[in-house]
Amino acid sequence: MAFEGLSSRLQEITRKLKGKARITESDLKEMLREVKLALLEADVNYKIVKEFIASINEKALGQDVLKSLTPGQQVIKIVKDELVELLGGTESRINFSSNPPTVIMLVGLQGSGKTTTAGKLANILRKQGKKPLLVACDVYRPAAIKQLQVVGASLNIPVFANENSKDVVHIAKQAMNIAISKLNDVVIIDTAGRLHIDEELMNELKNLKANIKPHEIMLVVDAMTGQDAVNVAQSFNEALGIDGVILTKLDGDTRGGAALSVKKVTNRPIKFAATGEKLSDIEEFHPERMASRILGMGDVLSIIEKAEEAFDEEEAIKLEQKLRKQEFDLDDYLTQLRQMKKMGSFSSLLKLIPGMNKIKDLKVDDKEFVKIEAIICSMTKKERRNPKILNGSRRRRIAMGAGTTVQEVNKFMNSFEMTQKMMKQMKSNKGLKNMMKNINPEDLRKLKK
């Protein structure tokens, strides 16, 4: 996962600081040395590391920090604030045209994931109420057009392609006419890439920009390429003048240095981050939330947003009614399990919970939840509604149907019984009040904005 190495190093540094009643200049010097090494190991640009450390040093040496009753926390706050600034300061979103359609041109090297990202971007914008049209302008890479068509079909999003033409400007203009006639308010153009930056590629993109006049030129960057990603971003920005960056494969790069360097080098914001292989695995890039994740402070707001998107309101009301009547059965369990799966992998969700990443032995295998789903689906409706009837022979049948063992079925049923007991406890006002104590009202206010 992105920032894994950097995150563990920085969390260890902040843990040491928290325990300090007073911080001396030598303490700061040692801490900054550790931060510097952590950033360099994460493949952050050296010049950026140097500026970052100098800025922290200047602010941390202030009298307010050294004389503070909680100097460790003050320094941690300074590190977080600088990290947020390095990642972009504030979130930056797409600037939609007041006269649709808004044209978004995706550029980048071959292999950066432009075509898949085009589909992911269209998907997330549709969820925001937009009506996107995908345009296939990669006329060189074999099967590039077909790939975009497959992506579009899987999302039920229209794709415009002209396989009889190699003129990308002509194709894009045709697509614009289609978008206007079909009332598509967003046009996403998937352009060609190369294995390296060359004059031919840049000239084609410049020509496309001059004729189509896109509202947003988004550079798609493979986060796993490290410092090469920064060089690519700089070259594309100088040639085209990009408006923002989409980082892909952020789930696969344990270093994450590209994300920490791209904004500073190009002075262009990271607007989206692709965090997995699924077409739903893309999210708006929030510098403050990402900084919190890196420092092990969690990301509660992202969990809330994912839950709001994944959970059906009617189902939630039904579940509440069942909990009140203490009627939570295996059908309800299966419904909740499937809605949780929509939020992403369980292991990735746990990393967003403050403090959970500090538990080294905590391991969540998403395959276990697939097994649980198979066990429940192997039951009859009567068994799901009344698990108490599950005798030995029934459990053997269920195990065979789920492709597992009776021991696994027994293990799950014991777990489910514990869940039912917890649900009964949560029904009491005390349980709800304890939950509410852990919710920060300020976070909820920010989310509503």
Buried (B, 14 or more C-beta within 10 A) or exposed (E): BBBBBBBBBBBEBBEBBEEBEEBEEEBBEEBBEBBBEBBBEBBBBEEBBEBBBEBBBEBBEEEEBBEBEBBBBBBBBBBBBBBBBBBBEEBBEBEBBEEBBBBBBBBBBBEBBBBBBBBBBBBBBBEEEBBBBBBBBBBBBEEBBEBBBBBBEEBEBBBBBBEEEEEBBEBBEBBBEBBEEEEBBBBBBBBBBBEEBEEEBBEBBEEBBEEBEBBBBBBBBBBBBBBBBBBBBBBBBEBBEBBBBBBBBBBBBBBBBBBBBBBBBBEBBBBBBBBBEEBBBBBBBBBBBBBBBBBBBBBBBBBBBBBEEBBEEEBEEEBEEBBEEEEBBBBBBBBBBEBBBEBBBBEBBBBBEBEBBEEEEEEBEEEEBEBBBBBBEBBEEEBBBEBEEBEEEBBEBBBEBBEBEBEBBBBBBEEBEEEBEEBEEEBEEEBEEEEEEEEEEEEEEEEEE
